[in-house]
Amino acid sequence: MEANDTVKLLRECDAGIKMGILSIDEALPSVTNEQLKQALAASKQEHENLKNEVTSLLNTLNADGKEPNPVAKTMSWMKTNIKLTVDHSDQAVADLITDGCNMGVKTLHRYLNQYANAEENAKDITRRLIAAEEKLAVDLRCFL
């Protein structure tokens, strides 16, 4: 096991979680359907719980977290705000969040492969984050 891979994997999870929470926060004000609001709020809470775990492990390893890539963050903000200005329907919100979930799943799998020597607890958190993203994408299908 390589501590360096563990830190790198946890830092990528931290950035991904922050991006997910940010995306949900940006989309929630446009949501009118109560079920959609609840699904997004539940997912946000799950992301926050995982963030606390990641932060705790990073602290144990004397490592800092990671902020989302500024370019990705800006592009996400622009896409969300432009799309929701033109179409502020629940369907548009579900579409945007689903795209984000799919991108997150793909990216997290890449990091799992890239940091294969990470400790199992870091891999477990990554897998749970992937599962949370996949679940949200499935939960939003009825709103597409």
Secondary structure by P-SEA (a helix, b strand, c coil): ccaaaaaaaaaaaaaaaaaaaaaaaacccccccaaaaaaaaaaaaaaaaaaaaaaaaaaaacbbbbcccaaaaaaaaaaaaaaaaacccaaaaaaaaaaaaaaaaaaaaaaaaaaccccaaaaaaaaaaaaaaaaaaaaacccc
